């Protein structure tokens, strides 16, 4: 896994800049090197939706096995933190804004 690069000039983005952009509604990133606007790819948005579903299924699966809440909540929080911290590594760009479908 590596951090994404600009498709125009091959500039590698920093982890913190992508992480900050993930928390904003407008996820368009401007390359600091060539000033190109880059949009989240549909591949990235699909990966995020699959990972969100995975977290949901894991939390339901843990509840099915009657794991006590004092153990269940920290497990879900740890899973969510791991997911959020790895998001910049699975981020991918597209030069045009495309629909998800």
Phi, psi and omega in degrees: 000134176223164180287151183290157180239156176293135181285343183270310186245359179068023177287129179272128181282156177276151182301316185293325180291322177288320180299316178296321183291332180297334184269000180257151181293317178273106186264020177288130180246132176264131178290127180289343183274309185245000177064021177282140175275129180240138184247152176297134182283159177294330177298317178295315181295325175294318179300318180296319179293321178293320179292325176295318177296322178300315178299319179296314180294323178295317180295320176293321179297321178292326178290328179296325180277012176056042174286133182298151183299327180293341175259330183291315183297312177298325178296318179292320179296318178297318178299316180295317179297317177299319179297313182295321182289336179266354181305315180300335180282335179263359180295138175221149186253162173220147183282340178235151176282122183240152177290158181293325185270000000 
